[in-house]
């Protein structure tokens, strides 16, 4: 759907950087702080399906964005036969929605949020907005049904949803709240290169962390009303899904055979630390090996390499970086390779 009023979005910002070099270049790196304001943001606004389209690209509001990035390089060991270099990088970004459409339909003197698009004034982009559940995932049980305590629209094995305004009823307008954020709190990476004589070892550790409220997603079963099935358990390993049954009343995830009218969900953090790259190699030189000189080879290198060898996480799904459960997502691929490089 075309929009004749579309225009460029504009960013004005401040960037402050510092490079440092210490102890005869044994430690060096950089630090950067940025503070940006973006207005007339290009954003797909949801519109009624009766138009024939689900969204239209529009220029909206203003977002404030700030963060830091740091890189530190260090020569840990320097000797005749052994060298060890380490590189550490860190980044943290925060954004805040300052304005959206500039409309106050409620007349409360405050600009309205755009709830359909999960955009809220004073909050970051990527909020998790829904029904809050009690505790770590309390559910209604068969005993509650027998006692007649379960509200209309809920069933044994579904989450107990918090009535935010205490009116005894549940509605999307009055009882949904911001539960967390999908964006990371911070990222860091550590790479090491160790050289000993002709041997070389390189490994890289990658991590994304969520702090207290960030980097969250729902790994639990989600009901697909079109296909009348749960899209988050199709690829789950057998016996891995801790869902409610009468014989398993203290499960983490709700029952799978029915969906409540007001869907509360468990949101877990996707924090992970991953051994992402490892390479061990051995270098050969023609100056030391007569066989290489006879073959006209200047240098040769034998290596063994691995990727994604280990991931430490509590995320219940294949790959925490995707933010998906056991639906269409796939496990992160682990690969091993051997090689022989020659230079003539």
C-alpha positions as CSV (number, residue, x, y, z in Angstrom):
1,X,0.0,0.0,0.0
2,X,1.5,3.3,-1.1
3,X,2.0,6.3,1.1
4,X,2.5,9.6,-0.7
5,X,3.7,11.4,2.4
6,X,6.7,9.1,3.1
7,X,10.0,11.0,3.6
8,X,13.5,10.3,4.8
9,X,14.1,9.6,8.5
10,X,16.7,11.8,10.1
11,X,19.3,11.1,12.8
12,X,21.4,13.6,14.7
13,X,23.9,12.3,17.1
14,X,27.0,12.8,19.3
15,X,29.9,10.4,19.2
16,X,32.8,10.5,21.6
17,X,35.7,8.2,21.2
18,X,39.0,7.5,22.9
19,X,41.9,5.4,21.7
20,X,44.6,4.3,24.3
21,X,48.0,2.6,24.1
22,X,49.7,1.5,27.3
23,X,52.9,-0.3,28.4
24,X,54.6,-0.1,25.1
25,X,51.6,-1.3,23.1
26,X,51.2,-4.3,25.3
27,X,47.6,-3.1,26.0
28,X,45.7,-1.0,23.5
29,X,42.2,-0.4,22.4
30,X,39.3,2.0,22.1
31,X,36.2,3.3,23.8
32,X,33.2,4.9,22.2
33,X,30.0,6.5,23.5
34,X,27.2,7.5,21.2
35,X,23.9,9.4,21.8
36,X,21.5,9.7,18.8
37,X,18.1,11.0,18.2
38,X,16.1,9.7,15.2
39,X,12.9,11.3,13.9
40,X,10.4,10.5,11.2
41,X,11.2,6.8,11.6
42,X,10.2,4.5,8.8
43,X,7.9,1.9,10.4
44,X,5.1,-0.5,9.2
45,X,1.9,0.6,11.0
46,X,-0.7,-2.1,11.3
47,X,-4.0,-1.2,9.7
48,X,-7.4,-3.1,9.5
49,X,-7.3,-6.1,7.2
50,X,-10.5,-4.9,5.5
51,X,-8.2,-2.6,3.5
52,X,-6.6,-5.6,1.8
53,X,-3.3,-4.9,3.6
54,X,-2.0,-5.6,7.0
55,X,0.3,-2.7,7.3
56,X,1.5,0.5,5.6
57,X,5.0,2.1,5.8
58,X,4.8,5.4,7.7
59,X,7.1,8.0,9.2
60,X,6.4,8.1,12.9
61,X,7.8,9.8,16.0
62,X,11.2,10.0,17.6
63,X,13.5,7.5,19.2
64,X,16.5,8.3,21.5
65,X,19.3,5.8,21.3
66,X,22.6,5.7,23.3
67,X,25.2,3.1,24.2
68,X,28.9,2.3,24.6
69,X,31.3,0.1,22.7
70,X,34.7,-1.0,24.0
71,X,37.6,-3.0,22.5
72,X,40.7,-4.0,24.5
73,X,43.7,-5.8,23.0
74,X,46.4,-7.2,25.2
75,X,49.7,-9.1,24.8
76,X,49.4,-11.4,27.7
77,X,52.7,-13.3,27.1
78,X,55.7,-12.2,25.1
79,X,58.7,-14.6,24.9
80,X,61.0,-16.2,22.4
81,X,58.9,-19.3,21.8
82,X,55.5,-18.4,23.3
83,X,53.1,-15.5,22.5
84,X,49.6,-15.0,23.8
85,X,47.3,-12.2,22.5
86,X,43.8,-11.6,23.8
87,X,41.1,-9.3,22.4
88,X,38.0,-8.3,24.4
89,X,35.0,-6.4,23.0
90,X,31.9,-5.2,24.8
91,X,28.8,-3.3,23.7
92,X,25.6,-2.1,25.3
93,X,22.8,-0.2,23.6
94,X,19.6,1.4,24.9
95,X,16.8,3.1,23.1
96,X,13.7,4.9,24.2
97,X,10.6,5.9,22.3
98,X,10.1,9.6,22.8
99,X,7.1,10.2,20.4
100,X,5.0,8.1,18.1
101,X,2.1,9.8,16.3
102,X,1.7,12.8,18.5
103,X,-2.0,12.0,19.0
104,X,-3.9,12.2,22.3
105,X,-7.3,10.6,21.7
106,X,-7.8,9.9,25.4
107,X,-7.5,13.5,26.4
108,X,-5.3,12.8,29.3
109,X,-2.6,15.3,28.2
110,X,-0.2,12.5,27.3
111,X,0.5,11.2,23.8
112,X,-1.1,7.8,23.2
113,X,0.8,4.6,22.9
114,X,0.5,2.4,19.8
115,X,-0.5,-0.8,21.5
116,X,-1.2,-2.8,18.3
117,X,2.5,-2.3,17.3
118,X,3.9,-2.8,20.8
119,X,5.1,0.9,20.9
120,X,5.0,2.7,24.2
121,X,6.1,6.2,25.1
122,X,9.1,6.1,27.4
123,X,9.8,2.4,26.7
124,X,12.3,0.7,24.4
125,X,11.4,-0.9,21.1
126,X,10.9,-4.6,21.3
127,X,8.8,-4.8,24.5
128,X,7.0,-8.0,25.6
129,X,3.4,-7.0,26.3
130,X,0.9,-9.5,27.6
131,X,-0.8,-11.1,30.6
132,X,1.3,-11.5,33.7
133,X,1.2,-14.9,35.4
134,X,1.6,-15.6,39.1
135,X,5.0,-16.7,40.4
136,X,7.1,-18.9,38.1
137,X,4.1,-20.2,36.2
138,X,1.3,-21.1,38.7
139,X,-1.5,-23.0,37.1
140,X,-5.1,-23.9,37.9
141,X,-5.4,-27.5,39.0
142,X,-8.1,-30.2,39.1
143,X,-8.8,-29.4,42.7
144,X,-9.6,-25.8,41.7
145,X,-12.1,-27.0,39.2
146,X,-13.8,-29.2,41.7
147,X,-14.0,-26.3,44.1
148,X,-15.4,-24.0,41.4
149,X,-12.6,-21.5,41.7
150,X,-11.4,-21.3,38.1
151,X,-12.6,-18.1,36.3
152,X,-14.5,-18.4,33.0
153,X,-12.1,-18.9,30.0
154,X,-9.5,-20.8,32.0
155,X,-9.0,-24.6,32.6
156,X,-7.0,-26.9,34.8
157,X,-3.4,-26.8,33.5
158,X,-3.6,-23.2,32.3
159,X,-1.7,-20.3,33.9
160,X,-3.2,-18.1,36.6
161,X,-3.3,-14.6,35.1
162,X,-3.0,-11.5,37.3
163,X,-6.1,-9.3,37.4
164,X,-4.2,-6.0,37.1
165,X,-7.0,-3.6,38.0
166,X,-8.7,-6.0,40.5
167,X,-12.2,-5.8,38.9
168,X,-12.6,-9.6,38.8
169,X,-12.7,-9.7,35.0
170,X,-10.0,-10.0,32.3
171,X,-9.6,-7.9,29.3
172,X,-6.9,-7.0,26.8
173,X,-7.1,-3.3,27.5
174,X,-7.0,-3.4,31.3
175,X,-4.9,-6.5,32.2
176,X,-2.0,-6.6,29.9
177,X,1.3,-5.1,31.0
178,X,5.0,-4.8,29.9
179,X,6.7,-8.0,31.0
180,X,10.2,-7.5,29.7
181,X,12.2,-6.7,26.5
182,X,13.5,-8.8,23.6
183,X,16.7,-6.8,23.0
184,X,20.0,-7.8,24.7
185,X,21.3,-6.0,27.8
186,X,24.9,-6.3,26.6
187,X,27.2,-8.4,24.4
188,X,30.8,-9.4,24.8
189,X,33.3,-11.5,23.0
190,X,36.8,-12.8,23.9
191,X,39.3,-14.1,21.3
192,X,42.7,-15.6,22.1
193,X,45.6,-16.4,19.8
194,X,48.4,-18.5,21.3
195,X,51.6,-19.3,19.3
196,X,54.2,-21.8,20.6
197,X,57.0,-22.5,18.2
198,X,55.2,-23.7,15.0
199,X,51.9,-24.4,16.8
200,X,49.1,-21.9,16.8
201,X,45.8,-22.1,18.8
202,X,42.9,-19.6,18.2
203,X,39.6,-19.6,20.0
204,X,36.7,-17.2,20.2
205,X,34.0,-17.0,22.9
206,X,30.8,-15.2,22.1
207,X,28.1,-14.2,24.6
208,X,24.8,-12.2,24.8
209,X,23.3,-11.5,28.2
210,X,20.0,-10.0,29.3
211,X,20.7,-8.6,32.7
212,X,17.5,-8.5,34.7
213,X,14.7,-7.8,32.2
214,X,16.2,-8.0,28.7
215,X,16.8,-10.7,26.1
216,X,13.6,-12.6,26.8
217,X,11.4,-14.8,24.7
218,X,8.7,-17.4,25.0
219,X,9.9,-20.9,24.5
220,X,6.6,-22.5,25.5
221,X,3.9,-24.0,23.3
222,X,2.0,-21.4,21.2
223,X,-1.4,-22.4,19.8
224,X,-1.9,-22.0,16.1
225,X,-5.5,-21.3,15.5
226,X,-5.3,-21.9,11.8
227,X,-3.9,-25.4,12.0
228,X,-5.3,-26.2,15.5
229,X,-1.9,-27.4,16.8
230,X,1.0,-26.1,18.9
231,X,3.7,-24.6,16.7
232,X,6.4,-24.7,19.3
233,X,6.6,-28.5,19.9
234,X,6.8,-29.9,16.4
235,X,10.5,-30.4,16.4
236,X,11.0,-31.0,20.2
237,X,13.1,-34.0,21.2
238,X,11.0,-36.9,22.5
239,X,10.3,-36.5,26.2
240,X,11.9,-33.1,26.5
241,X,8.7,-31.0,26.9
242,X,7.7,-30.4,30.5
243,X,3.9,-29.8,30.0
244,X,1.0,-30.1,32.4
245,X,-1.0,-33.3,32.7
246,X,-3.0,-34.6,35.6
247,X,-0.1,-36.8,36.4
248,X,2.4,-33.9,36.1
249,X,0.7,-31.0,37.8
250,X,3.9,-29.0,38.7
251,X,5.1,-28.7,35.1
252,X,6.6,-25.6,33.7
253,X,4.4,-25.3,30.6
254,X,0.7,-25.4,30.4
255,X,-1.4,-28.2,28.9
256,X,-1.3,-28.8,25.2
257,X,-4.8,-29.9,24.3
258,X,-6.6,-26.6,24.8
259,X,-5.9,-22.8,24.8
260,X,-7.4,-20.4,27.4
261,X,-9.2,-17.2,26.5
262,X,-6.5,-15.1,28.1
263,X,-3.1,-16.6,27.3
264,X,-0.4,-16.1,29.9
265,X,3.1,-17.2,28.9
266,X,6.4,-18.0,30.5
267,X,9.2,-15.8,29.2
268,X,12.7,-17.0,29.8
269,X,16.0,-15.2,29.2
270,X,18.1,-16.4,26.3
271,X,21.5,-15.7,27.9
272,X,24.3,-17.8,26.5
273,X,28.0,-18.2,26.3
274,X,29.3,-20.0,23.2
275,X,32.6,-21.4,22.2
276,X,32.1,-20.2,18.7
277,X,35.4,-20.8,16.9
278,X,38.5,-23.0,17.6
279,X,41.4,-23.6,15.3
280,X,44.6,-25.5,16.0
281,X,47.3,-25.4,13.4
282,X,50.9,-26.4,12.7
283,X,53.1,-24.4,10.3
284,X,55.9,-26.0,8.1
285,X,58.6,-23.9,6.4
286,X,60.8,-24.9,3.5
287,X,63.8,-23.4,5.3
288,X,63.5,-26.2,7.8
289,X,62.2,-29.1,5.7
290,X,64.1,-30.4,2.7
291,X,61.0,-32.3,1.5
292,X,59.1,-29.1,1.0
293,X,62.0,-27.4,-0.9
294,X,62.2,-30.5,-3.2
295,X,58.5,-30.1,-3.9
296,X,58.8,-26.4,-4.6
297,X,56.6,-25.5,-1.5
298,X,57.5,-22.3,0.3
299,X,55.2,-22.8,3.3
300,X,52.6,-25.3,4.4
301,X,50.0,-25.4,7.2
302,X,48.0,-28.2,8.7
303,X,44.9,-27.2,10.7
304,X,41.9,-28.6,12.6
305,X,39.0,-26.2,13.0
306,X,35.7,-26.4,14.9
307,X,32.7,-24.1,15.1
308,X,29.9,-23.8,17.8
309,X,31.5,-26.6,19.8
310,X,29.7,-25.8,23.1
311,X,26.9,-23.5,24.2
312,X,26.1,-22.8,27.9
313,X,22.5,-21.7,28.3
314,X,19.3,-22.3,30.3
315,X,17.2,-21.6,27.2
316,X,14.6,-24.3,26.4
317,X,14.9,-24.5,22.7
318,X,17.3,-25.3,19.9
319,X,19.3,-22.1,19.7
320,X,19.0,-19.2,22.2
321,X,20.2,-16.6,19.6
322,X,17.1,-17.2,17.5
323,X,14.7,-16.7,20.3
324,X,12.6,-19.6,19.1
325,X,11.4,-22.7,20.9
326,X,11.0,-26.1,19.3
327,X,9.0,-24.8,16.3
328,X,10.5,-24.0,12.9
329,X,13.9,-23.2,14.4
330,X,16.8,-25.6,14.1
331,X,19.8,-26.4,16.3
332,X,22.9,-24.4,15.8
333,X,25.2,-26.4,13.5
334,X,28.4,-27.8,15.0
335,X,31.1,-28.3,12.4
336,X,34.6,-29.8,12.3
337,X,37.0,-29.5,9.5
338,X,40.6,-30.4,8.7
339,X,42.8,-28.8,6.1
340,X,46.2,-28.5,4.5
341,X,47.3,-25.2,3.0
342,X,50.3,-24.8,0.8
343,X,52.1,-21.8,-0.8
344,X,54.4,-22.3,-3.7
